[in-house]
Amino acid sequence: MSRRGLMSENLKYEIARELGVDDIVQNEGWGGVSSKNCGNMVRKAIEIAERNMANK
């Protein structure tokens, strides 16, 4: 089963901006983002999801 598309493009770009890697995404695409920064993006997305669940 594919897990593509679970996070909206807007959220991915928002997190990339917040972590300062949006310039890499703009110039090189998502493939240019280091695995460390991808992990940081996932961590941030989980924090956002947990916060949203707690607020419901």
ZALOTOR-744548 format. One record per residue (C-alpha): x, y, z. Coordinates in steps of 0.05 Angstrom, whole numbers, padded with zeros to 5 digits, always signed. Example, Ala and Ser with C-alpha at 12.3 -4.5 7.8 and 13.67 -1.06 7.14 Angstrom:
<pts>
+00246-00090+00156 +00273-00021+00143 
</pts>
This chain:
<pts>
+00000+00000+00000 +00027+00068-00020 +00030+00124+00032 +00041+00180-00018 +00000+00242-00009 -00014+00237+00065 +00013+00307+00077 -00012+00365+00034 +00036+00402-00010 +00020+00467+00028 +00039+00435+00094 +00104+00407+00066 +00124+00476+00039 +00103+00510+00105 +00147+00462+00144 +00204+00470+00094 +00201+00545+00103 +00199+00539+00178 +00261+00494+00177 +00298+00538+00127 +00302+00487+00071 +00251+00519+00024 +00307+00547-00020 +00334+00477-00031 +00264+00453-00051 +00257+00512-00099 +00324+00501-00132 +00333+00425-00129 +00265+00396-00114 +00248+00351-00056 +00303+00303-00076 +00355+00355-00057 +00333+00358+00016 +00380+00317+00060 +00354+00257+00097 +00368+00293+00163 +00324+00351+00142 +00271+00303+00117 +00271+00271+00185 +00264+00339+00217 +00205+00353+00171 +00171+00288+00192 +00183+00304+00265 +00152+00372+00256 +00092+00344+00218 +00080+00294+00275 +00083+00351+00326 +00031+00390+00286 -00014+00328+00279 -00009+00313+00354 -00025+00386+00371 -00085+00385+00324 -00111+00319+00355 -00103+00348+00425 -00144+00409+00406 -00203+00368+00381 
</pts>
